[in-house]
């Protein structure tokens, strides 16, 4: 994987982490700042979405960019 692709993957992972952090903050706020009946359910739903994004990020983190072949990268680059 070339340096450009590695940097793009890095940016994607950074943005994904930012989204995860924002979702966690929203869930925390729903749990602490609101006291109506639906807030617990809403916070739980937001936490589940955050968990799915966290799982996707773990998969991206596990990619060994040294093992991505040029042929694979060229076939999946969108160019």
C-alpha positions in Angstrom: 0.0 0.0 0.0 1.5 3.3 -1.0 2.0 6.3 1.4 -1.0 8.1 -0.1 -3.3 5.2 0.6 -1.9 4.7 4.1 -2.5 8.3 4.9 -6.1 8.1 3.6 -6.7 5.1 5.8 -5.2 7.0 8.7 -7.6 9.9 8.1 -10.6 7.5 7.8 -9.7 5.9 11.1 -9.3 9.4 12.8 -12.7 10.5 11.5 -14.2 7.3 12.7 -12.7 7.7 16.2 -14.1 11.3 16.2 -17.6 10.0 15.4 -17.3 7.3 18.1 -16.3 10.0 20.7 -19.2 12.2 19.7 -21.7 9.3 19.9 -20.3 8.4 23.4 -20.7 12.0 24.5 -24.3 12.1 23.2 -25.1 8.8 25.0 -23.5 10.1 28.2 -25.5 13.4 27.9 -28.7 11.6 27.4 -28.1 9.5 30.5 -27.1 12.4 32.7 -28.8 15.5 31.4 -32.3 14.2 30.7 -34.7 12.4 33.0 -37.6 11.4 30.9 -38.6 7.8 30.2 -37.2 7.7 26.7 -33.8 9.0 27.5 -32.5 5.6 28.7 -33.7 3.9 25.5 -32.2 6.7 23.3 -28.9 6.5 25.2 -28.8 2.7 24.8 -29.5 3.0 21.0 -26.8 5.6 20.6 -24.4 3.4 22.5 -25.2 0.4 20.3 -24.4 2.5 17.2 -21.2 3.7 18.8 -20.3 0.0 19.5 -20.8 -0.9 15.8 -18.5 2.0 14.7 -16.0 0.8 17.3 -16.1 -2.7 15.9 -15.5 -1.3 12.4 -12.6 0.7 13.6 -11.0 -2.3 15.2 -11.2 -4.1 11.9 -9.6 -1.2 10.1 -6.9 -1.1 12.8 -6.1 -4.7 12.2 -5.3 -4.2 8.5 -1.6 -5.0 7.9 -0.9 -2.4 5.2 2.4 -4.1 4.4 0.5 -7.1 3.1 -1.8 -5.2 0.7 -0.5 -6.1 -2.8 -0.3 -3.5 -5.5 -2.7 -5.5 -7.6 -5.3 -5.5 -4.8 -4.8 -1.8 -4.1 -5.1 -0.9 -7.9 -8.3 -3.0 -8.2 -9.9 -1.3 -5.2 -8.7 2.2 -5.5 -11.8 3.5 -7.3 -9.8 4.9 -10.2 
